[in-house]
Every structure is written in structure tokens, then in C-alpha cells.
């Protein structure tokens, strides 16, 4: 098989080909370790959604070749065996899907980028007074096994994965992925909420169109989510809408269904605090739970260039983080960060902002006593003379 002048001059036969040798060699390879690994993947990753014909695929991707091989979010422990989920406070879940993108793809690499840059820094924030990995039991459960060429099967997988987390009362943090995943995220959670679900949605686009290119794309998650009986549009509040990439049909749907749209002009006029007070009132009106959907393109591309549909004039990074913390004060059922597209990012600043949004929201939930083990509330720290007095009391 060495090759040379003599080989080039003589008659070429099929059995002389390296490819023919490779086919024969394949039959001699046992594949025992691969089979053992596949069996464990099936056990740890759980059964795929009913619509998946290839039953070797799992619900949670446990292969070594997934897109999430960039470590875990904020160095959280990786939970390989999904049968062990249930005692934790928070589960980080990647959804590397961009099949719902209508123009610039790349968000399938969003979970990887969010995880990778999240290790810049630590778990402590002086302003929040929280050490996240002490206040919360956080695990990274890897990625949903999406089907890149099939949106509807991917939706089934995502909905089943969110249902698995919600049923076990573990707070889901979803790393997108394009915004089409907003629909199956709500769909998976809805059966486990005994009452209405409110949605607080940060975006420059309303995402209320029924379809694009004859499919449920990233501009349509909340058209379909608000068709779910206990996720009515009357409890949907959309923040940051505006610019030249919006949908006229989506605005009509918002009007007809009674959704609430808050533009950047509204935020400038009334201020972030007053806007969020109003948004919380709308989302929580008669609701049992609220879902937080943060599209990174709600932020001005000066601060978040790495996204598929950037629109100038959005929120500053400081405004976005402030408003997200305000959104979390009353508690949340889960959250998603979507439309981080690393191919268009600069120095990872978009992914970094998305990760910090997650950490700020989790810290606020801890700080307000809505999740995990809350520290002493600011302003309620015991004074030195109070401590002395308590020590002097019997049984103090």
C-alpha cells in the first residue's frame, strides 16, 4: 500500500484501494466500548420524545461529541445521570438549536459560548451579597438532544426536557438557541402549573407572528405559547419592542389578543423602575407563575453585537441587568436566554452579558427569598447591642 511509480503504472483494481481495506477492517473492530457507552448514554440521558424514530437518541444529549463540550456554566457540577435530578435548586440546560433562524444563523453555538465565558470571575457578587454556589444547589445537565433539521421534533424534545425539570421542582435556566425555543419551553412547563402563567419577555421584536417560511420560527414563539390555555396573552408583557426589524402582523396579533407591549420610548419616558412595576402587575395578574424570556437582542448592539437580528437603539447593559433584577423580585418559574450568536460576537461580550443576566437573576431570587437559602436581608443585619442583649437572655 506504499504507493509509487510502479503502482501508478499498473492496472488499478478495487482490492488495491485503501477504501476496500477500510471496509474489511471495519468488520474486525469490536466496538464493545462504544456499545457500553451507548447503553449508559441511553440510561443517563432518558428516553427521547415519542416523535423521535431513532430510539438510540436520548432526551438529554450524553454523547461526547455534543456542542456543549466547553465545560459547565459557572463551573457548576455536571449531572450526567438525569435519574438523579430532583434535590437541586437550579438546572442549567442548553438548547443548541438555530433551525428557527430566518436570516443569520449561529445561535446553536450559544450554549457553548455562554458556558465558556461564564467561568470568567466567580460566584460572589458584592452588590448582591450572595455567593451563588453556596446559596443554591446548581447543576448543569448538558444539552437537549435537538434534531437540527427538524423544528417540530426538536420542540417535542425541548418540551419533554422542560417538563422533566418542572415536574421535579428544579428551576430551569435555558441557554439558547434561537427564540423559537420559547414556545416549547412554555409548553413543557404549562401542565405542571396549576393556574395561569405570566410571561415577561425582553426583546426588540414582538415574536408574535404565526409563522415564517411556512414554519414556527424564531419570530413566532409567543403566538403559539399564548395559544396554550393557561398561558394567555393577557399575561404576556413584552419589553423593549421597536425599531425597523419588527413585525406588523405581530403587532396586530398583540392588539387582538390583548398582550402588553412596552417600547424603548416607554422606558425612556417612565423609567425602568416604574415600567417594571407595571410589567410585574400585568404578568402576575391572576397568575400562579411567571416565566422570564430574555432575548439578548433587546440590548443595543453596541453592548451585544453577537446576535442574529441586531437592532440599534435597544437597552444599555446596565438598564437590562437592572430591569431583569426587578423582574425577578416576585419570583419566577424559570428563565431562558436566547439569540446569543457567537459568530458575530466581539471578545465574547454578548455571551458574557447573557451569562451575567442569569447570575443576576439567580442572585435576586436568593436575595428576595424566592429560591435557595437566602442570606440576611440588607437592612436587617443585627446590631452589636442587639446581639449582646440576646446573648444575655435565657435560651438566647
Helices and strands as residue ranges (DSSP letters): H 5-9, G 14-16, H 18-26, H 32-45, G 73-75, E 77-78, G 82-84, E 90-95, G 107-109, H 110-118, E 124-125, E 130-131, H 132-135, E 138-143, H 151-167, E 171-176, H 181-190, E 196-202, H 221-225, G 233-235, E 236-241, H 248-257, E 260-263, H 264-270, H 272-284, E 287-295, G 296-298, H 317-328, E 334-338, G 342-344, H 349-367, H 384-392
